[in-house]
Amino acid sequence: MKEFFYKLFLGKPEYNQPIRRSAYSSYRIHLTKIWENARHNDIGFEKLLRIFLVSVQFLFPGLHYRNFWGKRGTIVRNVAVEFYVLFKTLLPLAFLISGAYLSNWAVVISIYLMLETMFYVSALIFVSDMFVKPRSYRRNMLMLFLNYLEISFSFAVIYAHLQMLGDKASVVGDYIYFSVMTSTTIAYGDLHPVTHLGRGLVCVQALMVMAFIVLFLNFFGSKVENLNREEER
């Protein structure tokens, strides 16, 4: 059974190559390179954004999680990260199903982890030179889809906690439905926010998702296309 799961998740033992430096060291080195303009001649807001996206990672658990599992090799770290992304996707859904969304801490945790996701995926775009070439761009697309679901579920937690749909929402499924419809920019009109704060949050979610789709998915889609062209040569 142990060999079965090893083969399923890790493949061959030789795939699991050791990592030369810790995640902490890699981020500090790249932060220095950005500051010294070692790879790009970026200035002004672009440089500030790149410095911010690298520095802010130290405030979230993802970097520390990758650093811990990185000691066990590249494939072990990659699989561990996949489970972490899945956990972050299912956690806000669990808050909704269990009724924990009524607690302030559930909302705080959902927002906190959602911000980590947005900042990390933004770093994949704007600080892409600090990341090694992924083992599979298709895997990255799958992770991005889970990130997309996480954002939708996290906003559903916020809407449900603040009761932003008024009497029209009778079950938590209504909040999930409304958040997913907002994420897809589809507005049927059967559910809508009844407060000014709710309308503002809907605008924030719509803008975040549009940026996510237009920038992030298009970016990785072009990477997959380039990879397919290289394989056809």
Secondary structure, DSSP 4 states (H G I P E B T S, - for coil): -HHHHHHHHH-SGGG-PPPSS-HHHHHHHHHHHHHTTSS----HHHHHHHHHHHHGGGGSHHHHHHHHHHTT-HHHHHHHHHHHHHHHHHHHHHHHHHTGGGSHHHHHHHHHHHHHHHHHHHHHHHTGGGSPPPS-HHHHHHHHHHHHHHHHHHHHHHHHHHTTTGGG--SHHHHHHHHHHHHTT---SSS---SHHHHHHHHHHHHHHHHIIIIIIHHHHHHHHHHHHHHH-
